[in-house]
Amino acid sequence: MGSEFVPFTLPPLVIATLAALACAAPGNFLLLRRQSMLGDAMSHVVLPGIVAAFLLTGSASPSVMLLGALAAAAFSAALIESIRRATGADPGAAMGVTFTAMFAAGVLLLETSGAAAVHLDVEHALYGTLESLIWIDATGWSSLLDPAALATLPTELFLLAAIATAILAALALLWRPLTIATFDEGFAATIGIPTRTLSAALTGLTALAAVAAFSAVGSILTIAMLTCPPATARLLTDSLPRQIALSLAAAATAAILGTLAAGYLPGLLGLSFTVSAAGAIATVAGLLLALAALFGPHRAPLSSDR
């Protein structure tokens, strides 16, 4: 069992879990600030940056992809703010215009530049490359104690581990002012909290989570993890600390169950086709949200005038 599970299932499972945790943590504050669309925008705008980075360097390494994605995220943030100030448009409208235009530009760049001949294509942009992130040198559970084998783990695992840790540490450091500004921005400004700086920091953390997760799990799962676990937790509690904890638990549960379902459920059911790991994880996240909406103590009450 271990000879197959460790090299082929364990790395994607851990990578998916780290990506889910990195996205779910800032997603809680986006949800409470009614800015969940920001995560959607960030997961789309990174595509042209990734393609441009590949075309400029000829490398598809995670570090190069991350730099390109971060550059695209920074450009999109500036573009959203410019559109909002120049037109007076609602921030949501500015985000919608920006992420649609940039994702379309990324798709066109993929199709016309020849980058799709590598492993960069629209399918990977949507669903990621989880299934390909295997640990070739692993021979079983004993490899977890072998330094030489551990050194050959997919680089995406180390990158996402570092970024997930950095995001959680940053949110812990900013916890008090960010919480106050999230619930009452006017009051936060009156007591000297730099609300604009905090908003920019949250945008930066969201962009970091989105671009780090994008290359491994794709835009669909990145969006799902930024929104579904926080929304699930919000239906279960009115306490922000408990909401954060529940959202991380929901994110990890969806990542683990989805990865295992994609890898083993079709075979157990005797099916001849395979299932996308990212799609399965997003489905589990959606099911958890549906259960919370149906049975959670803080679900919206139904009434005849709704």
PAROSE-869600 format. One line per 10 residues: number of its first residue (from 1); for each residue x, y, z of C-alpha. Coordinates in Angstrom, 2 decimals. Layout:
<recs>
NUM> X:Y:Z | ...;
</recs>
This chain:
<recs>
1> 0.00:0.00:0.00 | 2.70:2.48:1.02 | 4.76:1.80:-2.09 | 1.98:3.31:-4.19 | 0.35:5.75:-1.77 | 3.49:7.58:-0.69 | 4.90:8.47:-4.13 | 1.65:9.01:-6.03 | -0.98:10.20:-3.53 | 0.76:11.67:-0.48;
11> 2.52:14.61:-2.21 | -0.60:15.84:-4.07 | -2.61:15.40:-0.86 | -0.17:17.49:1.21 | 0.20:20.12:-1.54 | -3.58:20.44:-1.91 | -3.97:20.77:1.86 | -1.31:23.49:2.09 | -2.91:25.38:-0.81 | -6.32:25.09:0.83;
21> -5.03:26.41:4.16 | -3.17:29.29:2.51 | -6.33:30.38:0.67 | -8.91:29.78:3.42 | -7.16:31.91:6.06 | -7.35:35.32:4.28 | -10.64:34.25:2.72 | -12.34:34.70:6.11 | -11.57:38.41:6.18 | -12.54:38.83:2.52;
31> -15.90:37.22:3.31 | -16.57:39.49:6.29 | -15.50:42.57:4.33 | -17.73:41.51:1.40 | -14.67:41.29:-0.86 | -14.76:37.60:-1.77 | -14.64:38.55:-5.44 | -11.11:39.80:-4.85 | -9.96:36.21:-4.50 | -11.75:35.32:-7.72;
41> -10.00:38.19:-9.46 | -6.55:37.25:-8.18 | -6.91:33.62:-9.25 | -7.66:34.77:-12.82 | -5.22:37.62:-13.29 | -2.13:35.53:-12.57 | -2.41:33.58:-15.84 | -0.87:36.22:-18.16 | 1.93:36.78:-15.64 | 2.74:33.06:-15.58;
51> 2.77:32.83:-19.37 | 4.84:36.00:-19.72 | 7.37:34.73:-17.16 | 7.76:31.49:-19.13 | 8.16:33.30:-22.44 | 10.78:35.66:-21.01 | 12.86:33.05:-19.18 | 12.09:29.79:-20.98 | 11.66:28.19:-17.55 | 8.54:26.67:-16.03;
61> 10.00:26.33:-12.52 | 7.71:27.19:-9.59 | 9.87:30.15:-8.52 | 9.72:31.73:-12.00 | 5.99:31.12:-12.23 | 5.49:32.68:-8.79 | 7.40:35.84:-9.72 | 5.39:36.23:-12.92 | 2.13:35.66:-11.07 | 3.04:38.17:-8.36;
71> 3.89:40.78:-10.99 | 0.52:40.20:-12.68 | -1.28:40.41:-9.32 | 0.45:43.71:-8.49 | -0.41:45.10:-11.91 | -4.04:44.03:-11.59 | -4.35:45.62:-8.12 | -3.06:48.91:-9.54 | -5.38:48.59:-12.55 | -8.44:47.94:-10.36;
81> -7.69:51.01:-8.27 | -7.07:53.14:-11.38 | -10.39:52.08:-12.94 | -12.23:52.73:-9.69 | -10.76:56.23:-9.29 | -11.06:57.23:-12.95 | -14.65:56.06:-13.46 | -16.09:56.06:-9.95 | -17.17:52.49:-10.58 | -18.02:50.09:-7.79;
91> -14.93:48.10:-6.67 | -16.70:44.87:-7.64 | -17.26:46.16:-11.16 | -13.63:47.24:-11.48 | -12.50:43.79:-10.31 | -14.84:42.06:-12.74 | -13.56:44.05:-15.71 | -9.94:43.52:-14.71 | -9.96:39.79:-14.04 | -12.05:39.03:-17.14;
101> -9.74:41.04:-19.38 | -6.54:39.64:-17.90 | -7.68:36.02:-17.91 | -8.77:36.41:-21.55 | -5.38:37.97:-22.34 | -3.65:35.05:-20.66 | -5.64:32.50:-22.68 | -4.88:34.34:-25.93 | -1.20:34.54:-25.01 | -1.16:30.81:-24.33;
111> -2.77:29.92:-27.63 | -0.74:32.27:-29.82 | 2.72:32.08:-28.25 | 3.35:28.36:-28.34 | 3.57:28.18:-24.53 | 0.79:25.59:-24.57 | 3.25:23.18:-26.17 | 4.90:22.83:-22.76 | 2.75:22.02:-19.72 | 1.11:25.44:-19.78;
121> -2.38:25.22:-21.23 | -5.92:26.28:-20.45 | -6.78:22.95:-18.81 | -3.89:23.26:-16.36 | -4.82:26.88:-15.71 | -8.29:25.74:-14.66 | -7.54:22.45:-12.90 | -3.86:22.69:-11.95 | -1.26:19.95:-12.08 | -1.88:18.07:-8.83;
131> -1.83:14.64:-10.47 | 1.64:15.26:-11.88 | 3.19:16.32:-8.55 | 4.45:12.88:-7.60 | 7.45:11.81:-5.52 | 9.40:9.66:-7.94 | 12.21:8.63:-5.55 | 9.87:7.47:-2.77 | 9.70:3.72:-2.15 | 7.27:3.68:0.76;
141> 6.73:5.08:4.24 | 10.43:4.65:5.02 | 11.19:7.42:2.51 | 9.75:9.93:5.00 | 12.82:9.30:7.15 | 15.31:9.33:4.27 | 16.94:12.78:3.83 | 18.06:11.93:0.29 | 14.53:10.97:-0.74 | 12.98:13.96:1.04;
151> 15.22:16.27:-0.99 | 13.47:15.09:-4.17 | 9.95:16.02:-3.04 | 8.11:18.32:-5.49 | 9.33:21.88:-5.02 | 5.70:23.06:-4.93 | 5.34:21.37:-1.53 | 8.14:23.40:0.05 | 6.97:26.61:-1.63 | 3.38:26.23:-0.45;
161> 4.49:25.22:3.04 | 6.54:28.39:3.34 | 3.79:30.62:1.95 | 1.02:29.05:4.06 | 3.17:29.55:7.17 | 3.94:33.16:6.20 | 0.26:33.96:5.59 | -0.87:32.47:8.91 | 1.94:34.29:10.74 | 1.06:37.61:9.07;
171> -2.63:37.25:9.98 | -1.68:36.45:13.57 | 0.54:39.54:13.69 | -2.19:41.79:12.22 | -5.04:40.11:14.10 | -6.23:42.92:16.37 | -6.12:45.90:13.95 | -7.36:43.79:11.03 | -10.29:42.48:13.09 | -11.29:45.97:14.22;
181> -11.01:47.38:10.70 | -12.99:44.47:9.27 | -15.98:44.99:11.56 | -15.92:48.80:11.84 | -13.56:50.59:9.47 | -14.74:54.04:10.56 | -14.01:53.36:14.22 | -10.66:51.82:13.30 | -9.67:55.00:11.48 | -10.64:57.20:14.44;
191> -8.37:55.31:16.83 | -5.41:55.57:14.48 | -5.44:52.21:12.74 | -4.08:52.59:9.17 | -7.09:51.06:7.42 | -5.79:51.59:3.88 | -2.49:49.93:4.72 | -4.33:47.00:6.29 | -6.56:46.69:3.24 | -3.49:46.66:1.00;
201> -1.85:44.06:3.25 | -4.92:41.80:3.04 | -4.94:42.21:-0.74 | -1.27:41.28:-0.81 | -1.81:38.18:1.32 | -4.73:37.15:-0.89 | -2.62:37.63:-4.00 | 0.22:35.63:-2.45 | -2.12:32.76:-1.60 | -3.76:32.83:-5.02;
211> -0.56:32.90:-7.04 | 1.10:30.22:-4.91 | -1.88:27.89:-5.23 | -2.62:28.63:-8.88 | 0.18:26.66:-10.54 | -0.49:23.56:-8.44 | -4.26:23.46:-8.11 | -5.53:25.84:-10.81 | -8.01:28.70:-10.70 | -11.13:26.63:-9.94;
221> -9.78:25.18:-6.71 | -8.13:28.45:-5.71 | -11.49:30.23:-5.93 | -13.24:27.39:-4.09 | -10.75:27.44:-1.21 | -10.89:31.23:-0.87 | -14.67:31.19:-0.53 | -16.21:27.83:0.46 | -14.39:27.02:3.75 | -14.85:30.56:5.18;
231> -18.52:30.57:4.14 | -18.98:27.12:5.68 | -17.43:28.25:8.95 | -19.46:31.46:8.99 | -22.66:29.38:9.01 | -21.42:27.43:12.03 | -20.30:30.18:14.41 | -20.46:33.90:15.23 | -16.98:33.91:16.78 | -14.16:35.02:14.48;
241> -11.45:32.87:16.15 | -13.70:29.81:15.89 | -14.60:30.76:12.32 | -10.92:30.83:11.35 | -10.31:27.46:13.00 | -13.39:25.86:11.44 | -12.54:27.24:8.01 | -9.04:25.75:8.18 | -10.52:22.42:9.30 | -13.05:22.52:6.44;
251> -10.32:23.39:3.94 | -8.07:20.55:5.09 | -11.00:18.09:5.12 | -12.00:19.02:1.58 | -8.40:18.73:0.34 | -7.82:15.32:1.94 | -11.17:13.75:1.09 | -11.17:15.19:-2.43 | -7.68:13.95:-3.21 | -8.44:10.47:-1.89;
261> -11.77:10.34:-3.74 | -10.16:11.34:-7.03 | -7.42:8.76:-6.63 | -9.36:5.75:-5.39 | -13.13:6.16:-5.74 | -13.40:5.53:-9.52 | -11.45:2.28:-9.17 | -13.48:1.13:-6.18 | -16.68:1.76:-8.14 | -15.35:-0.07:-11.19;
271> -15.39:3.05:-13.36 | -13.12:3.30:-16.37 | -12.59:7.07:-16.26 | -10.51:9.23:-13.93 | -11.54:12.24:-11.89 | -9.71:15.57:-11.57 | -8.29:15.96:-8.08 | -8.93:19.73:-8.10 | -12.49:19.15:-9.25 | -13.08:16.54:-6.56;
281> -11.70:18.81:-3.85 | -13.86:21.72:-5.01 | -16.89:19.40:-5.03 | -16.24:18.27:-1.45 | -15.80:21.91:-0.38 | -19.14:22.72:-1.99 | -20.83:19.78:-0.29 | -19.53:20.91:3.11 | -20.91:24.39:2.42 | -24.27:22.91:1.40;
291> -24.43:20.88:4.61 | -23.63:23.95:6.69 | -26.29:25.94:4.81 | -28.89:23.23:5.50 | -28.03:22.33:9.07 | -25.72:25.04:10.45 | -26.95:26.98:13.48 | -26.37:30.30:11.72 | -27.99:29.46:8.37 | -30.29:32.12:6.94;
301> -33.92:31.48:7.96 | -36.39:30.77:5.19 | -39.46:32.98:4.86 | -42.26:33.38:2.36 | -41.19:36.86:1.26 | -37.71:35.80:0.16;
</recs>
